Amino acid sequence: MSALFDGIILGAGHNALVLQAYLSRCGLKTLSVDRALIPGGGLSTIDNPRLPGFRHNPHSFFHRALTAMPWYRDLELERHGVRYVEPKLNVAMILRDGRALEWWTDLDRTVATCAEFSERDAEALRRFAEEFKPIVQKILLPEAQSPPLEPASRRSLLERSALGRRLLEISALSPLEFVTRHFENDAVRAGLLFFNGLREVDLRLKGFGHSIPALLASQSMAQMAVGGSTALARGLVADITLHGGELRCGIELRRIVVHNGRAAGIELTTGEQIHASAFIASGLNPRQTFLDLLPAEAVPASLRGAAEQFQYNLLAPLFGLHLALDEPPRYAAAARHPELDEAFMVLIGLERFNQFHEIVAAHERGEIPSPVAWGACPTLFDSSQAPVGKHTAFLWEKLPYALRGDSANWVGEKDAHGARLLEFWSKMAPNLGGGIIRDQFVLSPADTETTLPNMSRGDLLVGSFANNQVGYNRPFAGAGCYRTAVPGLYLCGGSTHPGGNITGLCGFNAARVIAADLGKAIWWNPPDAEQAPASL
Ligand SMILES: Cc1cc2nc3c(=O)[nH]c(=O)nc-3n(C[C@H](O)[C@H](O)[C@H](O)COP(=O)(O)OP(=O)(O)OC[C@H]3O[C@@H](n4cnc5c(N)ncnc54)[C@H](O)[C@@H]3O)c2cc1C
């Protein structure tokens, strides 16, 4: 069997595509393979099979600061037709009494809405947003956009500057501690935890106290791809094919072929083998990569043990309710706050800080908590996602994967739960009860795992940040810098630093490591996590 490719990439999720695009531009001959029929993984937009012209985004939709990502620029994605919008009223938390806590792209407006709840909190919000701006720019962004530093050297680098020491001090807290220490109003505390924390990290985890001020200080906020999330995948594929990369979708992998101890190719369930002369990069999760696809004798016992111990998030799985509509949802609170008709991410059901504890406890019991849900009406900002004058909308809720102890329970439960969620939504947006719904469907946490098996247990972040599964040790010690103990095998998906979500940074960082290992010139200009804090 002769080598057809320099490298093969397993899975064609966005991280894998970013990696492939960079390596194709290095002149390497690459192939990415995926079990799905369309590349992109979590970048998916589907046509409604019952109502042509209505398009839905079943996985990712809110792409935070996407256009500020280095690869968005390097890969010239706008030349490939990719367009993003960043609505000004970026997030609105609507309370039952008609008040709204609003997060605007303009900090002054955010501070003003916060002041309606608490003057003191509004001041704290502005103070942290301003204080953390240089910490984000000079430390946190270069760190996310570089292979991770070894923890002891990172700490000693940070201890050399005032900004670094401040980051270490705030990081030592959990997000919950950060919020209770620095903010007083119940709704503001809850809103901050949601806006900045709930979707990212376990709020109880020490070591993540910086995540809320860092997000307050970020220059860019939630954005959406015009044409739907799949448009970003299309742009990446266009760049890959332009530079000679190839993709094969709709395949089933049987194993990673190991030759003389080195990852040397793949075998499909059809028996076909495809060889790679230089590398295999896996965008799949550690269990799939090290336990399901590699022969046991090729993987050191310690690595197998670590893959078995790899943990998934309890609180990440989502339940989605998707609607095709004659008109957008109209929130009753817009009577007092007309700007809500233009809100991008809308959050309902969250009123009190203590709800977080109730949500965690319900997840631990495998039960459905009282509704806290968020979503959007994409067609308010991009009319191409529905027929003329029509709309789509969706709402997500964090619900347990193992419903009453077993994910199979979702089959009998999901439609009934969707109906309850819609009833709740209609209380906040009464026109949803007025015959404007043309079609609806739901997706449970179990459906996530079926569609994207790398998101084991419905964990859309592909691995929790607990159990020391962060930075240098993500997914675990010994495989935390994209290289693995199996020669020729690399990791590049959300289970690696800096983690899940649509950031593309796992693939971006893996590209640098693989290109360097193969002696290829780094044609782009990546930041240097070591240099950035050292120069402070
Ligand atoms: C309901 C939902 C909503 C979300 N919303 C957001 C959001 O708004 N914003 C955000 O930033 N993130 C969101 N996410 C998370 C985001 O989609 C993921 O974190 C991200 O897609 C991970 O990217 P990735 O490249 O690592 O892998 P993925 O995008 O998961 O891609 C992995 C690829 O591997 C393929 N694959 C899996 N197993 C195999 C196999 N055995 N053989 C071959 N191919 C295989 C899959 O088909 C897939 O194409 C959401 C996820 C879900 C489920």
The ligand as a Tripos MOL2 file, in Angstrom:
@<TRIPOS>MOLECULE
LIG
   53    58     1     0     0
SMALL
NO_CHARGES

@<TRIPOS>ATOM
      1 C1        -26.9100   21.9740   20.3780 C.3       1 LIG1
      2 C2        -25.5390   22.5820   20.3070 C.ar      1 LIG1
      3 C3        -25.4070   23.9550   20.3030 C.ar      1 LIG1
      4 C4        -24.1450   24.5460   20.2660 C.ar      1 LIG1
      5 N1        -24.0600   25.9010   20.2180 N.ar      1 LIG1
      6 C5        -22.8640   26.4930   20.1440 C.ar      1 LIG1
      7 C6        -22.7640   27.9040   19.9630 C.ar      1 LIG1
      8 O1        -23.7790   28.6080   19.8290 O.2       1 LIG1
      9 N2        -21.5240   28.4410   19.9270 N.ar      1 LIG1
     10 C7        -20.3830   27.6920   20.0010 C.ar      1 LIG1
     11 O2        -19.2930   28.2540   19.9390 O.2       1 LIG1
     12 N3        -20.4570   26.3510   20.1240 N.ar      1 LIG1
     13 C8        -21.6510   25.7320   20.1870 C.ar      1 LIG1
     14 N4        -21.7420   24.3740   20.2660 N.ar      1 LIG1
     15 C9        -20.4920   23.6040   20.4690 C.3       1 LIG1
     16 C10       -19.7070   23.4180   19.1920 C.3       1 LIG1
     17 O3        -20.5670   22.9740   18.1610 O.3       1 LIG1
     18 C11       -18.5840   22.4040   19.4360 C.3       1 LIG1
     19 O4        -17.8600   22.7020   20.6060 O.3       1 LIG1
     20 C12       -17.6500   22.3710   18.2430 C.3       1 LIG1
     21 O5        -18.3980   22.0060   17.0890 O.3       1 LIG1
     22 C13       -16.5020   21.3950   18.4280 C.3       1 LIG1
     23 O6        -15.7280   21.4720   17.2680 O.3       1 LIG1
     24 P1        -14.7650   20.3150   16.7920 P.3       1 LIG1
     25 O7        -14.1470   20.7770   15.5340 O.co2     1 LIG1
     26 O8        -13.8660   19.9120   17.8850 O.co2     1 LIG1
     27 O9        -15.6940   19.0510   16.5340 O.3       1 LIG1
     28 P2        -17.0930   18.8860   15.8360 P.3       1 LIG1
     29 O10       -17.6430   20.1560   15.3270 O.co2     1 LIG1
     30 O11       -17.9450   18.1480   16.7850 O.co2     1 LIG1
     31 O12       -16.7390   17.9550   14.6100 O.3       1 LIG1
     32 C14       -16.3430   16.6210   14.7740 C.3       1 LIG1
     33 C15       -16.5410   15.8820   13.4730 C.3       1 LIG1
     34 O13       -16.1180   14.5360   13.6480 O.3       1 LIG1
     35 C16       -17.0460   13.6770   13.0080 C.3       1 LIG1
     36 N5        -16.9940   12.3660   13.6450 N.ar      1 LIG1
     37 C17       -17.3380   12.0280   14.9090 C.ar      1 LIG1
     38 N6        -17.1150   10.7290   15.1200 N.ar      1 LIG1
     39 C18       -16.5990   10.2280   13.9800 C.ar      1 LIG1
     40 C19       -16.1440    8.9410   13.5670 C.ar      1 LIG1
     41 N7        -16.1810    7.8930   14.4020 N.pl3     1 LIG1
     42 N8        -15.6870    8.7860   12.3170 N.ar      1 LIG1
     43 C20       -15.6360    9.8440   11.4650 C.ar      1 LIG1
     44 N9        -16.0500   11.0780   11.7800 N.ar      1 LIG1
     45 C21       -16.5150   11.2690   13.0230 C.ar      1 LIG1
     46 C22       -18.3880   14.3630   13.1780 C.3       1 LIG1
     47 O14       -19.2950   13.9340   12.1790 O.3       1 LIG1
     48 C23       -18.0010   15.8410   13.0370 C.3       1 LIG1
     49 O15       -18.1010   16.3060   11.7200 O.3       1 LIG1
     50 C24       -22.9860   23.7480   20.2340 C.ar      1 LIG1
     51 C25       -23.1080   22.3650   20.1810 C.ar      1 LIG1
     52 C26       -24.3710   21.7760   20.2280 C.ar      1 LIG1
     53 C27       -24.4940   20.2880   20.1870 C.3       1 LIG1
@<TRIPOS>BOND
     1     1     2 1
     2     2     3 ar
     3     2    52 ar
     4     3     4 ar
     5     4     5 ar
     6     4    50 ar
     7     5     6 ar
     8     6     7 ar
     9     6    13 1
    10     7     8 2
    11     7     9 ar
    12     9    10 ar
    13    10    11 2
    14    10    12 ar
    15    12    13 ar
    16    13    14 ar
    17    14    15 1
    18    14    50 ar
    19    15    16 1
    20    16    17 1
    21    16    18 1
    22    18    19 1
    23    18    20 1
    24    20    21 1
    25    20    22 1
    26    22    23 1
    27    23    24 1
    28    24    25 2
    29    24    26 1
    30    24    27 1
    31    27    28 1
    32    28    29 2
    33    28    30 1
    34    28    31 1
    35    31    32 1
    36    32    33 1
    37    33    34 1
    38    33    48 1
    39    34    35 1
    40    35    36 1
    41    35    46 1
    42    36    37 ar
    43    36    45 ar
    44    37    38 ar
    45    38    39 ar
    46    39    40 ar
    47    39    45 ar
    48    40    41 1
    49    40    42 ar
    50    42    43 ar
    51    43    44 ar
    52    44    45 ar
    53    46    47 1
    54    46    48 1
    55    48    49 1
    56    50    51 ar
    57    51    52 ar
    58    52    53 1
@<TRIPOS>SUBSTRUCTURE
     1 LIG1         1 GROUP 0 **** ****
